[in-house]
Amino acid sequence: MEGTPIQFAALDQLLWGLVATMQFYSLPVMALSIAGIGIALVGSGDDIDRKSRLKHWIFNILIGGLLVFGSATIANVLKTFVGGQ
């Protein structure tokens, strides 16, 4: 079986397909992760080191969310950079 190149009708279709797929799969993972970390944070008691690590993880997840859901803007910039309209 021969390999076939990835084909798409327009650059917009490729970029928006990637953006929609990333957003579709990342939102539930982020929501469950933040919920789990929140439960662990409530159950951490007086352990300041653990609270600090958990808060750091929540912060990282939120930054990742900004990148994933800001990917529409990133996709527009890339489209313009490679000559799309």
Secondary structure as GFF3:
##gff-version 3
##sequence-region A 1 85
A	DSSP	alpha_helix	11	42	.	.	.	ID=ss1
A	DSSP	alpha_helix	48	69	.	.	.	ID=ss2
A	DSSP	alpha_helix	71	81	.	.	.	ID=ss3
###
